[in-house]
Amino acid sequence: MHALKRLADAVDAANDWIGRAVAWLVLGMVLTEFVVVLSRYVFGLGSTLMQESIVYMHATVFLVCAGYALAHNGHVRCDIFYAAMAPRTRAIVDIVGTLLFLLPMCALIGWMAWPYVRASWEVMEISQEGRLGIPAVFLLKTLILVFAGLLGVQAVSLTLQSVLLLAGVTRSRGRVDGEAPGLGRVA
């Protein structure tokens, strides 16, 4: 059981590090957007490359940080009763929800995206704007697989942490900044 806890903690730590590192792209995105707007409306200049870079940064933040958001309980929950549940009941809901919905969704996204991403890599797909854009659309599309993978391994961590809580091995299901996935801040 302690090996499972170490595995779950390692996944949490990895997604935490990845999320914090990628979050810096938000600053880059804001600064790039500022430069694009300034250059267009003040100087009458446009840059397809800079405009596309904003799309790339946004996609990277959204897709790569999904596991981070799950680790920090940042995903929207539809169940209005979840917050009032006891920790053990929440753990059961997390296990069932993860096994029935989240992991199959990650697998389906990965399975459906694989041919799409592979085809993009086969032709080394570039921007529709040609030389004016970023010649790496294949890398942008690869983020779909990264999304499915990082969210999937974080879902496994959530399940393991929930199982460990039910087994009495841990009091809370996570240690990322003192938060427990699905439980919020642990006292």
Buried (B, 14 or more C-beta within 10 A) or exposed (E): EEEBBEBBBEBBBBBBEBBEEBEEBBEBBEEBBEEBEEBBEEEEEEBBBBBBBBEBBBBBBEBBBBBBBBBBBEEEEEEEEBEEBEBEEBBBBBBEBBEEEBBEBBEEBBEEBEEEBEEBEEEEBBBEEEEBBBBBBBBBBBBBBBBBBBBBBBBBBBBBBBBBBBEEEBEBBBBBEEBBBBBEEBE
